[in-house]
Amino acid sequence: MNFEELIETRDARKTTKVRLPYGYFYKRLIDGKYSNFVEFHDEVADNIFFQKSVKEEYEALAGIDQKEQLHFMPNEGDDGIYAIAVEVGHYITVEQLLHDDPAIVARGEFIKTTLRDLMAFTSYLNEQGIYHVCFAPSNILLRKNDQAVRLLCHGSFYTKLDQDVLYDGVEEFVAPEVFNGGTIDSRTDVYSLGKFISYIYESSGLPLELKRVVEKATAENPEDRYDSVETMRKMIANLTKARRTGVTVVAAIAIALAVVGLFFYLLPSPEVVEYVKPVDEPIPDEMVEEDPDMLLGIGADADSATIAHIVELQKRRKDSLGMSPGKMREYNAKAEAIFRKQFTKAADAIISDVYNTNQMNASEQSFNAKSRTMTERLSKLQDELCKSTTLSRDRASGIASQVIEQLTEKKKAEMDKDYYGVKKQKEEQEAEAKKSQEEAKKNE
């Protein structure tokens, strides 16, 4: 027994029969090896058209060599076909996977890959005149080791059976025309796929661009749906590419508060102020990744227009049915690094126009006017860089506040204490006292 068979044997001991619309899927030990079987439900197998339907499907699937199709061999007994032997492999249903590991919908490319492969293979089947009909999570199989999509029996071969019996328990995933004797075609699969998309996004929330697709795909009237699975697939691709992350207007409240606080702190005062130890650099280069050029292929000092253009192209390439959390964190981290470095460079120049020795010797009215101008410039700068790097308003505001605070500490450390009026005031008081003492001695 090789390693794969050992793993399958171990897992098979824990596996019970899984109910599919047609029968129970399970593993059976034959000649020391476990084989996959579907034992048909009695109420399905008793139909006079059942034997013929199974044989027709077996012959039709022989000509399909796509990896997504599972092949089978009919098992016949004294009373005819009672089961099918399915090709070797370890398979589970989508329903089983989500029951055992519900968090998988939020990891990696699971949803994107599953829907992509499912729709591509269904389009192929439809071109061959084959319709799956029911994309219930209990009727879609996945290869256990990599969650690759696999389909087994297709509903269009069993239309002469009692459809209410066949799809008992999964009716919500089957188009209305299947139960009322209507035409079964690609629109039937469009409906069921729409229901499956809604189901698989149930825990994480259906993306806005897919809501329109699902609503049209699951219309009661077949004529109101997409005319084919391929059309539906292209619509999803187009809407996903067109999706853009909205960036709201940047608020300058945090910046204004920081500036006002700094102003009052810098007013002349005889009080001894304890300062925080200044940093050597407000934003050291080490805070940015060693290779910032990895972000969208540009340097961290690129202008805003260049960043905006490259980001737009990158989003067109990378937009899909969902970006993995890991990739999203990496993308955001690099975008934040670019924002931080560019904002620091520009903000340093803006703040230096106000907090310098000449300006601090000016009148309070002049200082206030300069401070207002500085706040407006910092807010505008934050707004421009936020849009170009697609950061959220809150995150951009948070980074900007940190940068301003660090730059402020640096400016305070660089400025001579004389310009706070503390030393100057003390010297004047001492000179005045000395003068009084000298005059008193003369009067004596």
C-alpha positions in Angstrom: 0.0 0.0 0.0 1.5 3.3 -1.1 1.3 6.5 1.0 -1.7 7.9 -0.8 -3.7 4.7 -0.3 -2.6 4.7 3.4 -4.0 8.2 3.9 -7.2 7.3 2.0 -7.6 4.2 4.1 -7.1 6.1 7.3 -9.6 8.8 6.3 -12.1 6.3 5.0 -12.5 4.7 8.4 -13.9 8.1 9.6 -16.1 8.6 6.5 -19.8 7.8 6.5 -22.1 7.7 3.5 -22.7 11.2 2.0 -26.1 11.9 0.4 -26.1 13.1 -3.2 -29.3 13.7 -5.2 -28.9 10.4 -6.9 -27.6 8.2 -4.1 -25.1 7.7 -1.3 -21.5 8.3 -2.0 -19.1 6.2 0.0 -15.9 4.1 0.0 -15.9 0.4 0.0 -13.0 -2.0 0.6 -12.5 -4.4 -2.3 -9.4 -6.7 -2.6 -7.6 -4.7 0.0 -8.2 -1.3 -1.7 -10.9 1.3 -1.1 -13.0 2.2 -4.1 -15.6 5.0 -4.5 -19.2 4.1 -5.0 -22.6 5.7 -5.4 -25.4 3.5 -4.3 -28.6 4.9 -5.9 -31.6 5.7 -3.8 -34.4 3.2 -4.1 -36.9 5.8 -5.0 -34.6 6.9 -7.9 -33.5 3.4 -9.1 -37.1 2.1 -9.2 -38.0 4.4 -12.0 -38.4 2.6 -15.3 -36.3 5.1 -17.1 -33.4 5.0 -14.6 -31.4 2.1 -16.2 -31.4 3.7 -19.6 -30.4 7.1 -18.1 -27.4 5.7 -16.4 -26.2 3.9 -19.5 -26.6 7.0 -21.6 -24.6 9.1 -19.2 -21.9 6.5 -19.0 -21.5 6.5 -22.7 -21.6 10.3 -23.1 -19.0 10.9 -20.4 -16.6 8.4 -22.0 -15.8 11.1 -24.5 -15.0 13.8 -22.0 -11.4 14.0 -20.8 -11.5 17.2 -18.7 -10.1 16.7 -15.3 -13.2 18.2 -13.7 -15.3 15.3 -14.8 -15.4 12.1 -12.6 -16.0 9.0 -14.7 -17.8 5.9 -13.4 -18.7 2.3 -14.3 -22.2 1.0 -13.8 -22.6 -1.9 -11.4 -25.3 -4.3 -12.4 -27.0 -7.0 -10.4 -30.0 -9.4 -10.9 -32.3 -6.4 -10.8 -30.2 -4.2 -13.1 -28.0 -1.3 -12.3 -28.0 -0.6 -8.6 -24.8 1.5 -8.2 -21.8 3.0 -10.0 -18.1 2.6 -9.3 -16.4 6.0 -9.4 -12.8 6.6 -10.4 -10.1 6.4 -7.7 -9.4 9.5 -5.6 -10.4 11.0 -2.2 -13.3 13.4 -2.7 -15.6 15.3 -0.5 -18.6 17.6 -1.1 -18.5 21.4 -0.8 -21.0 21.0 2.0 -18.6 18.7 3.9 -15.7 21.0 3.4 -17.5 24.0 4.7 -18.8 22.1 7.6 -15.4 20.8 8.6 -13.5 24.0 7.8 -15.8 27.0 7.4 -12.9 29.5 7.5 -11.7 28.3 4.1 -13.9 30.8 2.3 -11.8 33.6 3.8 -8.4 32.0 2.9 -6.4 32.2 -0.2 -8.1 31.9 -3.6 -10.7 29.2 -2.7 -13.8 31.0 -3.8 -12.2 32.6 -6.8 -10.7 29.3 -8.0 -13.8 27.2 -7.3 -16.1 29.5 -9.2 -13.7 30.0 -12.1 -13.2 26.2 -12.6 -16.9 25.4 -12.0 -18.1 28.0 -14.6 -15.5 27.1 -17.2 -16.2 23.4 -17.0 -20.0 24.0 -17.0 -19.6 26.1 -20.2 -17.8 23.3 -21.8 -20.5 20.8 -20.8 -23.2 23.1 -22.1 -21.5 23.2 -25.4 -21.8 19.4 -25.5 -25.5 19.6 -24.7 -25.0 18.4 -21.1 -26.5 20.4 -18.2 -25.7 19.8 -14.5 -29.0 21.3 -13.3 -28.2 21.2 -9.6 -25.2 23.0 -8.2 -26.2 22.3 -4.6 -23.1 22.2 -2.2 -24.0 18.6 -1.6 -23.8 17.9 -5.4 -20.4 19.4 -6.1 -17.3 17.3 -5.2 -13.8 18.5 -4.4 -10.6 16.6 -4.4 -9.6 16.6 -0.8 -5.9 17.4 -1.0 -6.3 20.6 -3.1 -10.0 21.4 -3.2 -10.1 21.0 -7.0 -13.6 20.9 -8.5 -15.1 17.6 -9.6 -18.6 16.8 -11.0 -20.1 13.4 -11.2 -23.7 12.8 -12.5 -25.5 15.5 -14.5 -29.2 16.2 -14.2 -30.0 16.5 -18.0 -29.6 12.7 -18.3 -32.3 12.1 -15.7 -35.1 14.4 -16.8 -37.5 11.5 -17.2 -37.3 10.7 -13.5 -39.5 12.4 -10.9 -37.7 15.7 -10.4 -39.3 16.4 -7.1 -38.0 13.0 -5.8 -34.6 13.4 -7.4 -33.9 16.9 -5.9 -35.7 16.4 -2.6 -33.9 18.6 0.0 -32.0 20.7 -2.5 -34.9 22.3 -4.4 -33.7 25.9 -3.7 -30.6 25.2 -6.0 -32.8 24.0 -8.9 -34.5 26.3 -11.4 -38.3 26.4 -11.4 -38.7 25.1 -14.9 -37.1 21.8 -13.9 -40.1 21.1 -11.7 -42.8 22.4 -14.0 -41.8 20.6 -17.2 -40.1 23.5 -18.8 -37.0 23.4 -21.1 -33.7 22.5 -19.4 -30.8 24.3 -21.0 -27.9 26.6 -20.2 -30.2 29.1 -18.4 -31.1 26.3 -16.0 -27.4 26.0 -15.0 -27.2 29.8 -14.8 -29.9 29.8 -12.2 -28.3 27.0 -10.1 -24.9 28.6 -10.3 -26.4 31.9 -9.1 -27.8 30.2 -6.1 -24.5 28.5 -5.4 -22.6 31.8 -5.6 -25.1 33.3 -3.1 -24.6 30.3 -0.8 -20.8 30.3 -0.8 -20.6 34.0 0.1 -23.2 33.5 2.8 -20.8 33.8 5.7 -18.5 36.5 4.3 -21.1 38.7 2.5 -21.9 38.8 -1.2 -19.7 41.5 -2.9 -21.7 44.4 -4.3 -20.7 43.7 -7.9 -21.9 40.1 -7.6 -25.4 41.0 -6.3 -26.5 42.3 -9.7 -25.2 39.1 -11.3 -27.0 36.8 -8.8 -30.2 38.7 -9.1 -30.3 38.4 -12.9 -29.0 34.8 -12.8 -31.8 33.6 -10.4 -34.7 35.3 -12.1 -37.8 33.2 -12.1 -38.4 33.6 -15.8 -35.6 31.9 -17.8 -35.7 34.7 -20.4 -34.7 37.2 -17.8 -31.5 35.4 -17.0 -28.1 35.4 -18.8 -28.4 33.4 -22.0 -25.5 31.2 -21.1 -23.0 30.4 -18.3 -20.2 31.9 -20.5 -22.1 35.2 -20.7 -22.6 35.2 -16.9 -18.9 34.4 -16.4 -17.8 37.3 -18.6 -20.2 39.7 -16.8 -18.6 38.7 -13.5 -15.1 39.3 -14.9 -16.1 42.7 -16.3 -17.8 43.9 -13.1 -14.9 42.7 -11.0 -12.4 44.6 -13.2 -14.5 47.7 -13.0 -14.7 47.6 -9.2 -12.8 50.4 -7.6 -12.2 51.1 -4.0 -13.8 54.4 -3.1 -11.6 56.8 -1.2 -13.4 59.5 0.8 -12.3 63.1 1.5 -9.5 63.3 4.1 -10.4 64.9 7.4 -7.9 67.4 8.8 -9.2 67.4 12.4 -6.2 65.4 13.8 -3.7 67.7 12.0 -5.5 70.8 13.2 -5.5 69.6 16.8 -1.8 68.8 16.6 -1.0 72.2 15.2 -3.1 74.1 17.8 -1.5 72.1 20.6 1.9 72.8 19.2 1.2 76.5 19.0 0.2 76.8 22.6 3.1 74.7 23.6 5.5 77.1 21.8 4.0 80.3 23.4 6.5 82.1 25.7 6.3 80.7 29.2 8.6 80.7 32.2 7.6 77.2 33.1 10.2 74.5 32.9 9.0 72.0 30.3 10.1 68.4 30.2 10.6 67.3 26.6 10.4 63.9 25.1 13.7 62.7 23.9 13.8 63.6 20.2 14.4 61.0 17.5 17.3 61.3 15.1 15.0 61.0 12.1 11.2 61.6 12.1 10.7 58.7 9.8 13.8 56.6 9.3 14.3 54.8 6.0 14.4 51.5 7.9 10.6 51.8 8.4 10.2 51.4 4.7 10.9 47.9 3.3 14.4 47.4 1.9 13.0 47.0 -1.6 10.2 49.6 -2.0 10.4 49.2 -5.8 8.5 45.9 -5.3 5.3 48.0 -4.8 3.8 48.3 -8.2 7.2 48.5 -9.8 7.9 52.1 -8.8 10.1 53.9 -6.3 9.0 55.3 -3.0 9.7 58.9 -4.3 7.6 58.7 -7.4 5.2 61.6 -7.9 1.5 61.2 -7.1 0.4 61.1 -10.7 2.7 58.2 -11.4 1.6 56.3 -8.3 -2.1 56.8 -9.2 -1.5 55.6 -12.7 0.4 52.5 -11.7 -2.0 51.7 -8.9 -4.9 51.9 -11.4 -3.1 49.4 -13.8 -2.2 47.1 -10.9 -5.8 47.0 -9.6 -7.0 46.2 -13.2 -4.6 43.2 -13.2 -5.2 42.0 -9.7 -8.9 42.6 -9.2 -10.7 39.2 -9.0 -13.5 37.6 -7.1 -11.5 38.3 -3.9 -8.0 39.1 -2.8 -6.5 36.9 -0.1 -6.1 38.5 3.3 -2.3 37.9 3.2 -1.9 39.6 -0.2 -4.2 42.4 0.9 -2.1 43.0 4.1 1.1 43.0 2.0 -0.4 45.5 -0.5 -1.6 47.8 2.2 1.7 47.7 4.0 3.6 48.8 0.9 1.1 51.5 0.1 1.4 52.8 3.7 5.2 52.9 3.3 5.0 55.0 0.2 2.4 57.4 1.8 4.6 57.7 5.0 7.8 58.5 3.2 6.3 61.0 0.7 4.2 62.7 3.4 7.2 63.1 5.7 9.3 64.7 3.0 6.7 67.2 2.0 5.3 67.9 5.5 8.8 68.7 6.8 9.1 71.5 4.3 5.6 72.8 5.1 6.1 72.8 8.9 9.6 74.4 8.6 8.0 77.5 7.0 6.2 78.1 10.3 8.4 76.7 13.1 11.6 78.6 12.6 13.5 81.2 14.5 12.3 84.1 12.4 8.6 83.1 12.5 8.7 82.5 16.3 10.0 86.1 16.8 7.0 87.4 14.8 3.7 88.6 16.3 1.1 86.2 17.5 -1.3 87.3 14.7 1.3 86.5 12.1 2.0 83.1 13.7 -1.7 82.3 13.7 -2.1 83.2 10.0 0.9 81.0 9.1 -0.5 78.1 11.2 -3.8 78.2 9.4 -2.0 78.2 6.0 0.1 75.3 7.2 -2.9 73.3 8.3 -4.6 73.7 4.9 -1.4 72.7 3.1 -0.9 69.6 5.2 -4.6 68.6 4.7 -4.3 69.1 1.0 -1.1 67.1 0.9 -2.7 64.2 2.9 -5.7 64.2 0.6 -3.6 64.0 -2.6 -1.3 61.2 -1.3 -4.3 59.3 0.2 -6.0 59.1 -3.2 -2.8 58.2 -5.1 -2.0 55.3 -2.7 -5.7 54.2 -2.2 -5.3 54.2 1.6 -8.4 54.6 3.7 -9.1 58.0 5.2 -8.7 56.7 8.8 -5.4 55.0 8.0 -3.9 58.0 6.1 -5.0 60.4 8.9 -3.4 58.1 11.5 -0.1 58.0 9.7 -0.2 61.8 9.0 -0.7 62.5 12.7 2.3 60.3 13.6 4.5 62.0 11.1 3.4 65.5 12.2 4.1 64.7 15.9 7.5 63.3 15.1 8.4 66.3 12.9 7.2 68.6 15.7 9.4 66.9 18.3 12.4 67.3 15.9 11.7 71.0 15.3 11.4 71.7 19.1 14.7 70.0 19.7 16.4 71.9 16.9 15.2 75.3 18.0 17.2 77.3 20.5 15.4 77.7 23.8 15.8 81.5 23.5 13.1 81.5 21.0 10.6 80.2 23.5 11.1 83.4 25.4 12.1 81.5 28.5 15.8 82.3 28.7 15.3 85.8 27.3 12.7 86.6 30.0 14.9 85.3 32.7 17.9 87.3 31.6 15.7 90.5 31.5 14.6 89.8 35.0 18.1 89.3 36.2 19.3 92.5 34.4 16.4 94.4 36.0 17.3 93.1 39.5 20.9 94.0 39.0 20.1 97.5 37.9 17.9 98.0 40.9 20.7 96.8 43.2 23.2 99.2 41.7 20.8 102.1 42.0 20.1 101.2 45.6 23.8 101.2 46.4 24.2 104.7 44.8 21.4 106.0 46.9 23.1 104.7 50.0 
